[in-house]
Amino acid sequence: MDIVDLARLQFALTTVLHFVFVPISIGLSLLIAIMETLYVVKKNELYKKMARFWGNFLLINFAVGIVTGILQEFQFGMNWSDFSRFVGDVFGAPLAIEALLAFFLESTFIGLWVFGWERLSKRVHLACMWLVSIGTMLSALWILAANSFMQRPVGYVINNGRAEMTDIMALLTNGQLLWEFPHTLFAAFATGAFLVTGISAWKLVRKQEVAFFTSSFKIGITVALISSLAIAQFGHGQAQYLVETQPMKMAASEGLWETSDDPAAWTVIASINPEDQTNSYELKIPYILSFLSYSKFSGAVPGMKDLQAEYEQTYGPGNYIPPVRTTFWSFRIMIASGSMMIVLGLYGAYLAIRRKLGNPNKLFMRLMFAAIALPFIGNTAGWVMTEVGRQPWTVFGLLRTEDSVSLNVSSGQLLFSVISFTTVYLLLLCLTAYLFARVARKGTIEEHQERDKDDPFDQGDDSIALK
């Protein structure tokens, strides 16, 4: 592998592994804020115990996520110096605001939340968790504002071979961001919700603390269903936006070499041959691609060959077709995981409404435990499609990936850092999984009994968790 391939591999691994932790923090902080709000409004100690129990997962994830984020920063300076030089004046503002405002906001108030039980008033303590949740969302907003510039550059001028920001509001009103941010945000909510429902289902199958985990499951499945439906809605809007701004990515995600007929059929699966630019096998559904692209059952969709010729006229000679197989299948993996999330969310909500969680369907509950992985699969596949489908561009239309790497870094150095960083990330991932499993097995009874002995400030009635 050459320097460009190794740098891309490291970026992919660090980004994907770091993004395991990010949506958990965003999703869990919202769910905990909802639980504590119910405690303050209903004055039911059960919701307080829920906030404290699920808060353990948030704190573990938050601590590990900080470490993975720091490691990710290193690879930009080491491997992508020309990219950093080109976009530094654009990325500087949103990334600085993310670190100084959003990250400090969530870090400060999560500390107040942890140590403020029984010390702050209920409403002030609740406000702390809502500020943590808002902070995580603002972090995502500013990071995605920078990423959206890579997808669709706006609000800049080129000066001395570098992009310089001229309008920060153009960055924040970028059409790419307006679709990408809610799509990513609801995916994060779903990640936290499926984690809560999955662990709750696992405990319910074992008949452990049924009242506690039934309530947790109900809150989790409600957020999971709403979020999954919103993901589909905003994903549909984002796909239509891609038809206008990045038609090559959309064509690659559909394995569409030739411009389609009118109306366009959607390819469910295909055997793609990038070497001769054909598909040897296709299973298609008529009209659907036109609807996905234009919200009507008519309209042709441009193919990669025609777009290649158009891009050559605009940007000069070169290959502008991304890795088609990766883009095509990652898109379908994302759709499949999202569809399964909706189906499981609907059935779980049905069980909750019919009050059938106390005597649960064990097969379904085991599926819900396995479904913890679905949002992570969908998140990963979505990011792979987003980043790979933009190739050969780092910043679309302005900077190619091959021109973005640090040329003074050797392939040996890159390979060593890829192995080192990946090893650290995997160890942190295993540590997080171990701690999550330990907290889940422990449940709430032992946890609160031990805290009552050790914490003289905690005078809450823990008997409800035993009922």
C-alpha positions in Angstrom: 0.0 0.0 0.0 1.3 3.5 -0.9 1.2 6.5 1.4 -2.2 7.7 0.2 -3.8 4.3 0.8 -2.2 4.0 4.3 -3.3 7.5 5.3 -6.9 6.8 4.1 -6.9 3.5 6.0 -5.8 5.2 9.2 -8.4 8.0 8.8 -11.1 5.3 8.2 -10.1 3.2 11.2 -9.7 6.1 13.6 -12.9 7.8 12.5 -15.1 4.7 12.5 -13.7 3.5 15.9 -14.0 7.0 17.5 -17.6 7.3 16.1 -18.5 4.2 18.1 -18.4 6.4 21.3 -19.8 9.7 20.0 -23.4 8.7 19.2 -23.6 6.8 22.6 -22.8 10.1 24.4 -25.3 12.0 22.4 -28.1 9.4 22.7 -27.6 8.5 26.3 -27.4 12.1 27.5 -30.8 12.8 25.9 -32.4 9.7 27.4 -31.0 10.5 30.9 -32.3 14.0 30.6 -35.8 12.6 29.7 -35.6 10.2 32.6 -34.6 12.9 35.1 -37.3 15.2 33.8 -39.9 12.5 34.5 -38.5 12.3 38.0 -38.8 16.0 38.6 -42.3 16.2 37.1 -43.8 13.0 38.5 -41.7 12.9 41.8 -41.3 9.1 41.3 -38.0 7.8 42.7 -37.9 5.1 40.0 -37.0 7.7 37.3 -34.2 9.0 39.5 -32.7 5.6 39.8 -33.0 5.2 36.1 -31.1 8.4 35.5 -28.4 7.3 37.9 -28.1 3.8 36.5 -27.9 4.7 32.9 -25.6 7.6 33.8 -23.0 5.0 34.7 -22.9 4.0 31.0 -22.7 7.7 29.9 -19.7 8.4 32.2 -17.8 5.4 31.1 -18.4 6.2 27.4 -17.6 9.9 27.9 -14.3 9.2 29.5 -13.2 6.7 26.8 -14.5 8.9 24.0 -12.3 11.8 25.0 -9.2 9.6 24.6 -10.3 8.4 21.2 -11.0 11.9 20.1 -7.5 13.1 21.1 -5.9 10.3 19.1 -7.9 11.2 16.1 -6.6 14.8 16.2 -3.0 13.5 15.9 -3.5 11.9 12.5 -4.6 15.1 10.8 -1.3 16.9 11.6 0.8 13.8 10.9 -0.8 12.4 7.8 -2.8 15.2 6.2 -0.6 18.3 6.4 -1.5 19.5 2.9 -5.2 19.1 3.7 -4.8 20.9 7.0 -2.9 23.7 5.3 -5.6 24.1 2.6 -8.7 24.1 4.9 -7.1 25.3 8.1 -8.6 28.8 7.8 -12.1 27.3 7.2 -11.9 24.5 9.8 -10.3 26.7 12.4 -13.4 28.5 13.6 -15.9 25.6 13.8 -13.4 23.3 15.4 -12.3 26.0 17.9 -15.9 26.7 18.8 -16.6 23.0 19.2 -13.7 22.6 21.6 -14.1 25.9 23.6 -17.8 26.1 23.8 -19.6 22.8 23.2 -17.0 20.4 24.7 -16.4 22.6 27.7 -20.1 23.0 28.2 -20.8 19.3 28.3 -17.6 18.6 30.4 -18.4 21.2 33.0 -22.0 20.3 33.5 -21.5 16.5 33.5 -19.2 17.1 36.4 -21.9 19.1 38.2 -24.4 16.4 37.4 -22.2 13.7 38.8 -21.4 15.4 42.1 -24.6 17.4 42.4 -27.0 14.7 43.5 -28.6 15.8 46.7 -26.4 18.9 46.7 -28.2 20.9 44.0 -31.9 21.5 43.8 -33.8 19.0 41.6 -34.4 21.6 38.9 -30.8 22.9 38.8 -29.5 19.3 38.7 -31.9 18.5 35.8 -30.7 21.6 34.0 -27.2 20.3 34.2 -28.0 17.2 32.3 -30.0 19.1 29.7 -27.0 21.3 29.2 -24.8 18.2 28.8 -27.2 16.9 26.1 -27.3 20.3 24.3 -23.5 20.4 24.5 -23.1 17.0 22.8 -25.5 18.2 20.1 -23.6 21.4 19.6 -20.4 19.4 19.3 -21.9 17.4 16.5 -23.2 20.6 14.8 -19.7 22.2 14.6 -17.9 19.0 13.5 -20.5 18.4 10.8 -20.3 22.0 9.7 -16.6 21.3 8.9 -17.4 18.0 7.3 -20.2 19.6 5.2 -17.6 22.0 3.8 -15.7 19.0 2.5 -18.9 17.7 0.8 -20.1 21.0 -0.6 -17.6 24.0 -0.1 -19.4 27.3 0.6 -18.5 30.7 2.2 -14.9 30.8 1.1 -12.4 32.3 -1.3 -9.1 30.8 -2.6 -6.1 32.9 -1.6 -2.5 31.9 -2.2 -3.7 28.3 -2.9 -5.6 28.0 0.4 -9.3 28.2 1.2 -10.2 31.1 3.5 -13.6 31.5 5.1 -15.5 34.6 4.2 -18.9 33.8 5.6 -19.4 31.6 8.7 -23.2 31.8 8.2 -22.8 30.2 4.8 -21.2 27.3 6.6 -24.0 27.0 9.1 -26.7 27.3 6.4 -24.9 24.9 4.0 -27.6 22.7 2.5 -25.4 19.6 3.1 -25.3 20.5 6.9 -29.1 21.1 7.0 -29.7 17.5 6.0 -26.6 15.8 7.4 -26.9 17.2 10.9 -30.5 16.0 11.8 -29.8 12.7 10.0 -26.7 12.1 12.2 -28.3 13.4 15.3 -31.3 11.1 15.1 -28.9 8.2 14.4 -27.1 9.1 17.6 -30.5 9.2 19.5 -31.3 5.7 18.1 -27.9 4.4 19.2 -28.4 5.4 22.8 -32.1 4.2 22.7 -31.2 0.7 21.3 -28.5 0.4 23.9 -31.0 1.1 26.7 -33.7 -1.2 25.2 -31.2 -4.0 24.5 -29.8 -4.1 28.0 -33.3 -3.7 29.4 -34.5 -6.6 27.2 -31.6 -8.8 28.5 -32.6 -8.1 32.1 -36.3 -8.7 31.4 -35.6 -12.1 29.9 -33.9 -13.0 33.2 -36.7 -11.5 35.2 -34.4 -9.2 37.0 -35.8 -5.9 38.4 -38.8 -6.1 36.1 -40.4 -2.8 37.1 -37.2 -0.9 36.6 -36.2 -2.3 33.3 -39.8 -2.3 31.9 -39.9 1.5 32.4 -36.4 1.8 30.9 -37.5 -0.3 27.9 -40.6 1.8 27.3 -38.6 5.1 27.3 -35.9 3.6 25.1 -38.3 2.0 22.6 -40.2 5.3 22.2 -37.0 7.2 21.4 -35.8 4.4 19.2 -38.9 4.3 17.1 -39.2 8.1 16.7 -35.5 8.3 15.9 -35.5 5.5 13.4 -38.4 7.0 11.5 -36.7 10.4 11.5 -33.5 8.8 10.2 -35.4 7.5 7.2 -37.0 10.8 6.5 -33.9 12.9 6.7 -31.9 10.2 4.9 -34.4 10.5 2.0 -34.0 14.2 1.9 -30.2 13.9 2.0 -30.3 11.5 -0.9 -32.3 13.9 -3.0 -29.8 16.7 -2.1 -26.9 14.4 -3.3 -28.6 14.1 -6.7 -28.2 17.9 -7.1 -24.8 18.5 -5.5 -22.9 15.1 -5.7 -24.6 13.2 -8.5 -21.5 10.9 -8.9 -21.8 9.7 -5.3 -25.5 9.0 -5.8 -24.9 7.2 -9.1 -22.1 5.1 -7.4 -24.4 4.2 -4.5 -26.9 2.8 -7.1 -24.3 1.1 -9.3 -25.6 3.2 -12.1 -23.1 3.3 -15.0 -25.4 4.5 -17.7 -28.0 7.3 -17.3 -31.2 5.6 -16.4 -34.4 5.4 -18.2 -37.4 7.6 -17.3 -38.7 6.4 -14.8 -35.7 5.0 -13.1 -35.7 1.6 -11.4 -34.0 1.1 -8.0 -31.3 -1.6 -7.9 -31.8 -3.8 -4.8 -28.6 -5.9 -5.4 -26.1 -6.1 -8.2 -22.9 -7.8 -9.2 -20.7 -4.8 -10.0 -17.7 -5.1 -12.3 -15.7 -1.8 -12.0 -13.0 -3.0 -14.5 -15.4 -3.0 -17.5 -17.9 -0.6 -15.9 -20.9 -3.0 -16.1 -23.2 -4.9 -13.7 -23.4 -8.6 -14.6 -26.5 -9.2 -12.4 -29.2 -6.8 -11.2 -32.4 -7.1 -9.2 -34.4 -3.9 -9.7 -37.7 -2.4 -8.6 -39.3 -0.1 -11.2 -40.0 3.6 -10.5 -38.4 3.5 -7.0 -35.1 5.3 -7.9 -37.1 8.2 -9.5 -39.2 8.5 -6.3 -36.1 8.4 -4.1 -34.4 11.0 -6.2 -37.2 13.4 -7.0 -40.2 12.4 -4.8 -42.2 11.4 -7.9 -42.4 8.3 -10.1 -40.7 9.9 -13.1 -37.3 11.4 -13.9 -34.0 10.0 -15.2 -30.9 9.8 -13.0 -27.5 10.5 -14.5 -25.0 7.6 -14.7 -21.4 7.5 -13.9 -20.1 7.4 -17.4 -21.9 10.6 -18.4 -20.9 12.3 -15.2 -17.2 11.2 -15.7 -17.2 13.0 -19.1 -18.9 16.0 -17.5 -16.3 16.2 -14.7 -13.4 15.8 -17.1 -14.6 18.9 -18.9 -15.0 20.8 -15.6 -12.0 19.6 -13.6 -9.6 18.3 -16.2 -8.4 14.8 -17.0 -8.7 12.2 -14.3 -10.8 9.4 -12.8 -13.7 10.8 -10.9 -15.6 7.5 -10.3 -15.3 6.5 -6.6 -14.9 2.9 -5.4 -18.3 1.7 -6.6 -18.6 -1.6 -4.8 -17.8 0.0 -1.4 -20.2 2.9 -2.0 -23.0 0.6 -3.4 -22.9 -2.0 -0.6 -22.3 0.4 2.3 -25.5 2.3 1.2 -27.5 -0.9 1.3 -26.1 -2.0 4.6 -27.2 1.4 6.0 -30.7 1.0 4.6 -31.0 -2.6 5.8 -30.0 -1.7 9.4 -32.3 1.3 9.4 -35.2 -0.8 8.2 -34.7 -3.4 10.8 -34.5 -0.7 13.5 -37.9 0.6 12.4 -39.5 -2.9 12.4 -38.1 -3.7 15.8 -39.1 -0.3 17.1 -42.7 -0.8 15.9 -43.1 -4.2 17.5 -41.4 -3.1 20.7 -43.7 -0.2 21.0 -46.7 -2.5 20.3 -45.6 -4.7 23.2 -45.2 -1.7 25.5 -48.6 -0.4 24.6 -50.2 -3.8 25.2 -48.4 -4.1 28.5 -46.7 -7.4 27.5 -43.2 -6.6 28.6 -43.6 -8.2 32.1 -44.0 -11.6 30.4 -41.8 -11.0 27.3 -41.4 -12.9 24.1 -37.9 -14.3 24.7 -37.0 -14.5 21.0 -37.9 -10.9 20.5 -36.1 -9.7 23.6 -33.0 -11.6 22.5 -33.3 -9.9 19.1 -33.5 -6.5 20.9 -30.3 -7.3 22.7 -28.6 -8.2 19.4 -30.1 -5.1 17.9 -27.8 -3.0 20.1 -25.4 -3.4 17.1 -27.8 -2.2 14.4 -27.2 1.6 14.9 -23.5 1.1 15.0 -23.6 -0.9 11.8 -25.8 1.8 10.2 -23.6 4.6 11.4 -20.4 3.0 10.1 -21.9 2.1 6.8 -23.3 5.6 6.4 -20.0 7.3 7.1 -18.2 4.9 4.7 -20.6 5.8 2.0 -20.3 9.5 2.7 -16.5 9.6 2.6 -15.7 6.9 0.0 -18.4 8.1 -2.3 -16.7 11.6 -2.4 -13.5 10.2 -3.8 -11.2 11.2 -5.5 -11.9 14.5 -3.6 -11.0 15.5 0.0 -12.8 18.8 -0.5 -15.2 18.3 -3.4 -14.1 20.1 -6.5 -11.2 21.8 -4.8 -8.6 19.4 -3.4 -8.0 15.8 -4.3 -7.1 13.1 -1.8 -3.8 12.4 -3.4 -2.8 16.0 -3.0 -3.8 16.1 0.7 -1.3 13.8 2.4 1.9 14.5 4.2 4.6 13.6 1.7 7.4 13.7 4.3 5.9 10.8 6.2 7.1 7.4 5.0 5.0 4.4 4.4 6.8 2.5 7.2 5.9 5.3 9.7 2.3 5.3 8.5 2.0 1.5 8.8 3.4 1.7 12.4 1.0 4.4 13.4 -1.9 2.6 11.8 -1.1 -0.6 13.8 -0.5 1.4 17.0 -3.6 3.6 16.9 -5.8 0.7 15.9 -4.5 -1.4 18.8 -5.2 1.4 21.3 -8.7 1.9 19.9 -9.5 -1.8 20.0 -8.2 -2.0 23.6 -10.4 0.9 24.6 -13.4 -0.6 22.8 -12.9 -3.9 24.7 -12.5 -2.0 28.0 -15.7 -0.1 27.3 -17.6 -3.3 26.5 -16.3 -5.0 29.6 -17.3 -2.1 31.8 -20.7 -1.8 30.2 -21.3 -5.6 30.7 -20.1 -5.3 34.4 -22.5 -2.4 35.1 -25.4 -4.2 33.3 -24.8 -7.4 35.3 -24.6 -5.6 38.5 -28.0 -3.9 38.0 -29.3 -1.3 40.3 -29.9 -3.2 43.6 -26.3 -3.8 44.6 -25.2 -0.5 43.2 -27.6 1.5 45.3 -27.1 -0.6 48.4 -23.3 0.1 48.2 -23.8 3.8 47.6 -26.2 4.1 50.6 -23.4 2.8 52.8 -20.7 4.9 51.3 -22.4 8.1 50.4 -24.0 9.8 53.5 -25.5 12.5 51.2 -27.7 10.0 49.3 -30.9 9.6 51.3 -33.1 8.5 48.5 -35.6 5.6 48.9 -34.0 2.7 47.0 -36.8 0.2 47.9 -38.7 1.0 44.7 -36.0 -0.7 42.6 -36.6 -3.9 44.6 -40.3 -4.0 43.9 
